[in-house]
Amino acid sequence: MTWDWELRSCGRHGHETYRPDEDDLATRLVVDTPEGPAWRCLRCGDFVVGEPRRTGPADHAPTVLRGAALRDAFILRLLAVERAVRGVLLVLLAYGVYKFQGSKDSLQQVFDTYLPLLRPLADRAGIDLQSAGPVKLIEKALHTSQGTLTWVTIGVLAYGCLELVEAVGLWIMKRWGEYIAVVGTGIFIPLEIYELVERVTYVRVGAFILNVFAVVYLLYTKRLFGLRGGKAAFERERANVSLIEVQKAALEQHGPSRHPVTERDPESGAPREGSSVR
């Protein structure tokens, strides 16, 4: 049994039907049934009886993720959650250091008392909090001057904010968020390698694999920094799986018709199975 991203997404969010103002294009997205007209869902391709969910010019049709794009959205949001948890932990840590930095004895108490309380949440996110670079920097800074401790705290806060910005950008699937995630994650990979050389733990290995996967995945699938044709190729790829764009191309090539053209899977090139009326 294959995982049908489109049908599962439609099951959660409802079908995305759209009636273009252009009559020739609209006739390719509707069929007559005994129950009335049925409009084709732009996500799963099934025909849905009833009035379309939206109407307007074809150029204003909503951008609907399909196939591999839906899978990418799922993976990006998993990465966003991991980044959000990491960012919140670092911001809380920086706040704790700021609150108690007037007394190093009190600050040491923060590490001895409150750091273990955050460990269960960190473990769930695959973060070795006790051995994390920012935490180790602060622990070392406890034995240095007050000014050094302040700068280390500012650095931890900035890193936590960067993680939160990454999380937001990945969650809303913006290209700037993907660039920040690649750069922000990639620059710390050498540090993670150093930590693995120093001491190997399951959490460190898991975090390293996750971060390398995130960088490679984003670079390859999102075509960042000009890879595989860059942004232009990425946008063409998305347009090629848009049901509106497929029907517009068929209309230009074959002329008006009431029969929708056969779609093909963007990854394998095989024809999609016939759509049903729901």
Contacts in CASP RR format, 6 or more apart in sequence:
PFRMAT RR
TARGET T0000
AUTHOR 0000-0000-0000
METHOD contacts of the structure
MODEL  1
MTWDWELRSCGRHGHETYRPDEDDLATRLVVDTPEGPAWRCLRCGDFVVG
EPRRTGPADHAPTVLRGAALRDAFILRLLAVERAVRGVLLVLLAYGVYKF
QGSKDSLQQVFDTYLPLLRPLADRAGIDLQSAGPVKLIEKALHTSQGTLT
WVTIGVLAYGCLELVEAVGLWIMKRWGEYIAVVGTGIFIPLEIYELVERV
TYVRVGAFILNVFAVVYLLYTKRLFGLRGGKAAFERERANVSLIEVQKAA
LEQHGPSRHPVTERDPESGAPREGSSVR
4 44 0 8 1.000
5 66 0 8 1.000
5 67 0 8 1.000
5 70 0 8 1.000
5 71 0 8 1.000
5 74 0 8 1.000
6 43 0 8 1.000
6 44 0 8 1.000
6 45 0 8 1.000
6 66 0 8 1.000
6 67 0 8 1.000
6 70 0 8 1.000
7 44 0 8 1.000
7 46 0 8 1.000
9 43 0 8 1.000
9 44 0 8 1.000
9 65 0 8 1.000
9 70 0 8 1.000
10 16 0 8 1.000
10 41 0 8 1.000
10 43 0 8 1.000
10 44 0 8 1.000
10 46 0 8 1.000
15 41 0 8 1.000
15 43 0 8 1.000
15 44 0 8 1.000
15 46 0 8 1.000
15 48 0 8 1.000
15 53 0 8 1.000
15 278 0 8 1.000
16 41 0 8 1.000
16 42 0 8 1.000
16 43 0 8 1.000
16 53 0 8 1.000
16 54 0 8 1.000
16 62 0 8 1.000
16 64 0 8 1.000
17 29 0 8 1.000
17 39 0 8 1.000
17 40 0 8 1.000
17 41 0 8 1.000
17 42 0 8 1.000
17 48 0 8 1.000
17 52 0 8 1.000
17 53 0 8 1.000
17 54 0 8 1.000
18 29 0 8 1.000
18 39 0 8 1.000
18 42 0 8 1.000
18 52 0 8 1.000
18 53 0 8 1.000
18 54 0 8 1.000
18 55 0 8 1.000
18 56 0 8 1.000
18 61 0 8 1.000
18 62 0 8 1.000
18 244 0 8 1.000
19 26 0 8 1.000
19 29 0 8 1.000
19 30 0 8 1.000
19 39 0 8 1.000
19 52 0 8 1.000
19 54 0 8 1.000
19 55 0 8 1.000
19 56 0 8 1.000
20 26 0 8 1.000
20 29 0 8 1.000
20 55 0 8 1.000
20 56 0 8 1.000
20 57 0 8 1.000
20 58 0 8 1.000
20 61 0 8 1.000
20 244 0 8 1.000
21 55 0 8 1.000
21 56 0 8 1.000
21 57 0 8 1.000
21 58 0 8 1.000
22 57 0 8 1.000
22 58 0 8 1.000
24 251 0 8 1.000
24 255 0 8 1.000
24 256 0 8 1.000
25 58 0 8 1.000
25 244 0 8 1.000
25 247 0 8 1.000
25 248 0 8 1.000
25 251 0 8 1.000
27 256 0 8 1.000
27 257 0 8 1.000
27 258 0 8 1.000
28 247 0 8 1.000
28 250 0 8 1.000
28 251 0 8 1.000
28 257 0 8 1.000
28 258 0 8 1.000
28 259 0 8 1.000
28 260 0 8 1.000
28 261 0 8 1.000
29 39 0 8 1.000
29 40 0 8 1.000
29 243 0 8 1.000
29 247 0 8 1.000
29 260 0 8 1.000
30 37 0 8 1.000
30 38 0 8 1.000
30 39 0 8 1.000
30 40 0 8 1.000
30 47 0 8 1.000
31 37 0 8 1.000
31 38 0 8 1.000
31 40 0 8 1.000
31 47 0 8 1.000
31 258 0 8 1.000
31 277 0 8 1.000
32 38 0 8 1.000
33 47 0 8 1.000
33 49 0 8 1.000
33 277 0 8 1.000
35 49 0 8 1.000
35 50 0 8 1.000
36 49 0 8 1.000
36 50 0 8 1.000
37 49 0 8 1.000
37 50 0 8 1.000
38 47 0 8 1.000
38 48 0 8 1.000
38 49 0 8 1.000
38 50 0 8 1.000
38 277 0 8 1.000
38 278 0 8 1.000
39 47 0 8 1.000
39 48 0 8 1.000
39 50 0 8 1.000
39 51 0 8 1.000
39 52 0 8 1.000
40 46 0 8 1.000
40 47 0 8 1.000
40 48 0 8 1.000
40 243 0 8 1.000
40 260 0 8 1.000
40 275 0 8 1.000
41 47 0 8 1.000
41 48 0 8 1.000
42 61 0 8 1.000
42 62 0 8 1.000
42 64 0 8 1.000
42 66 0 8 1.000
42 242 0 8 1.000
42 243 0 8 1.000
42 244 0 8 1.000
43 64 0 8 1.000
43 65 0 8 1.000
43 66 0 8 1.000
44 275 0 8 1.000
45 243 0 8 1.000
45 263 0 8 1.000
45 275 0 8 1.000
46 275 0 8 1.000
46 276 0 8 1.000
46 277 0 8 1.000
46 278 0 8 1.000
47 275 0 8 1.000
47 276 0 8 1.000
47 277 0 8 1.000
47 278 0 8 1.000
48 277 0 8 1.000
48 278 0 8 1.000
49 277 0 8 1.000
49 278 0 8 1.000
54 61 0 8 1.000
54 62 0 8 1.000
58 244 0 8 1.000
58 248 0 8 1.000
61 242 0 8 1.000
61 244 0 8 1.000
63 238 0 8 1.000
63 242 0 8 1.000
64 242 0 8 1.000
64 243 0 8 1.000
65 72 0 8 1.000
65 73 0 8 1.000
66 241 0 8 1.000
66 242 0 8 1.000
66 243 0 8 1.000
67 241 0 8 1.000
67 266 0 8 1.000
68 241 0 8 1.000
68 266 0 8 1.000
68 267 0 8 1.000
69 238 0 8 1.000
69 241 0 8 1.000
72 221 0 8 1.000
73 173 0 8 1.000
75 217 0 8 1.000
76 170 0 8 1.000
76 171 0 8 1.000
76 173 0 8 1.000
76 178 0 8 1.000
77 170 0 8 1.000
77 171 0 8 1.000
79 170 0 8 1.000
79 181 0 8 1.000
79 214 0 8 1.000
80 166 0 8 1.000
80 167 0 8 1.000
80 168 0 8 1.000
80 169 0 8 1.000
80 170 0 8 1.000
80 171 0 8 1.000
81 167 0 8 1.000
82 125 0 8 1.000
82 126 0 8 1.000
82 210 0 8 1.000
83 163 0 8 1.000
83 164 0 8 1.000
83 166 0 8 1.000
83 167 0 8 1.000
83 170 0 8 1.000
83 181 0 8 1.000
84 163 0 8 1.000
84 164 0 8 1.000
84 167 0 8 1.000
84 171 0 8 1.000
85 121 0 8 1.000
85 122 0 8 1.000
85 124 0 8 1.000
85 125 0 8 1.000
85 127 0 8 1.000
86 125 0 8 1.000
86 127 0 8 1.000
86 160 0 8 1.000
86 163 0 8 1.000
87 159 0 8 1.000
87 160 0 8 1.000
87 161 0 8 1.000
87 163 0 8 1.000
87 164 0 8 1.000
87 167 0 8 1.000
88 164 0 8 1.000
89 118 0 8 1.000
89 121 0 8 1.000
89 122 0 8 1.000
89 125 0 8 1.000
89 127 0 8 1.000
89 129 0 8 1.000
90 134 0 8 1.000
90 156 0 8 1.000
90 157 0 8 1.000
90 159 0 8 1.000
90 160 0 8 1.000
90 163 0 8 1.000
91 157 0 8 1.000
91 160 0 8 1.000
91 161 0 8 1.000
91 164 0 8 1.000
92 118 0 8 1.000
93 118 0 8 1.000
93 134 0 8 1.000
93 135 0 8 1.000
93 138 0 8 1.000
93 156 0 8 1.000
94 153 0 8 1.000
94 154 0 8 1.000
94 155 0 8 1.000
94 156 0 8 1.000
94 157 0 8 1.000
94 160 0 8 1.000
95 157 0 8 1.000
96 107 0 8 1.000
96 110 0 8 1.000
96 114 0 8 1.000
97 107 0 8 1.000
97 110 0 8 1.000
97 138 0 8 1.000
97 149 0 8 1.000
97 152 0 8 1.000
97 153 0 8 1.000
97 156 0 8 1.000
98 153 0 8 1.000
98 157 0 8 1.000
100 106 0 8 1.000
100 107 0 8 1.000
100 109 0 8 1.000
100 110 0 8 1.000
101 107 0 8 1.000
101 146 0 8 1.000
101 149 0 8 1.000
101 150 0 8 1.000
101 153 0 8 1.000
102 146 0 8 1.000
104 142 0 8 1.000
107 142 0 8 1.000
108 142 0 8 1.000
111 138 0 8 1.000
111 139 0 8 1.000
111 142 0 8 1.000
115 129 0 8 1.000
115 130 0 8 1.000
115 135 0 8 1.000
118 129 0 8 1.000
119 129 0 8 1.000
119 130 0 8 1.000
122 128 0 8 1.000
122 129 0 8 1.000
123 129 0 8 1.000
123 203 0 8 1.000
126 203 0 8 1.000
126 206 0 8 1.000
126 207 0 8 1.000
126 210 0 8 1.000
127 203 0 8 1.000
127 207 0 8 1.000
128 201 0 8 1.000
128 203 0 8 1.000
128 204 0 8 1.000
128 207 0 8 1.000
129 135 0 8 1.000
131 195 0 8 1.000
131 199 0 8 1.000
131 201 0 8 1.000
131 203 0 8 1.000
131 204 0 8 1.000
133 191 0 8 1.000
133 195 0 8 1.000
134 155 0 8 1.000
134 156 0 8 1.000
134 159 0 8 1.000
137 152 0 8 1.000
137 156 0 8 1.000
138 149 0 8 1.000
138 152 0 8 1.000
138 153 0 8 1.000
138 156 0 8 1.000
141 148 0 8 1.000
141 149 0 8 1.000
141 152 0 8 1.000
142 149 0 8 1.000
162 180 0 8 1.000
162 184 0 8 1.000
165 177 0 8 1.000
165 180 0 8 1.000
166 177 0 8 1.000
166 180 0 8 1.000
166 181 0 8 1.000
166 184 0 8 1.000
166 185 0 8 1.000
168 177 0 8 1.000
169 176 0 8 1.000
169 177 0 8 1.000
169 178 0 8 1.000
169 180 0 8 1.000
169 181 0 8 1.000
170 177 0 8 1.000
170 178 0 8 1.000
170 181 0 8 1.000
175 222 0 8 1.000
175 224 0 8 1.000
175 231 0 8 1.000
178 218 0 8 1.000
178 222 0 8 1.000
178 224 0 8 1.000
179 224 0 8 1.000
181 214 0 8 1.000
181 218 0 8 1.000
182 214 0 8 1.000
182 215 0 8 1.000
182 218 0 8 1.000
182 219 0 8 1.000
182 224 0 8 1.000
182 225 0 8 1.000
185 211 0 8 1.000
185 214 0 8 1.000
185 215 0 8 1.000
186 211 0 8 1.000
186 215 0 8 1.000
188 211 0 8 1.000
189 208 0 8 1.000
189 211 0 8 1.000
189 212 0 8 1.000
189 215 0 8 1.000
192 204 0 8 1.000
192 207 0 8 1.000
192 208 0 8 1.000
192 211 0 8 1.000
193 208 0 8 1.000
195 204 0 8 1.000
196 204 0 8 1.000
196 205 0 8 1.000
196 208 0 8 1.000
218 224 0 8 1.000
219 225 0 8 1.000
219 227 0 8 1.000
220 227 0 8 1.000
220 228 0 8 1.000
222 234 0 8 1.000
223 229 0 8 1.000
223 230 0 8 1.000
223 231 0 8 1.000
223 233 0 8 1.000
223 234 0 8 1.000
224 230 0 8 1.000
237 266 0 8 1.000
239 245 0 8 1.000
240 246 0 8 1.000
240 266 0 8 1.000
241 266 0 8 1.000
243 263 0 8 1.000
246 261 0 8 1.000
246 263 0 8 1.000
247 260 0 8 1.000
247 261 0 8 1.000
250 257 0 8 1.000
250 261 0 8 1.000
251 257 0 8 1.000
254 261 0 8 1.000
260 275 0 8 1.000
262 271 0 8 1.000
262 272 0 8 1.000
263 271 0 8 1.000
263 272 0 8 1.000
264 270 0 8 1.000
264 271 0 8 1.000
264 272 0 8 1.000
265 271 0 8 1.000
265 272 0 8 1.000
END
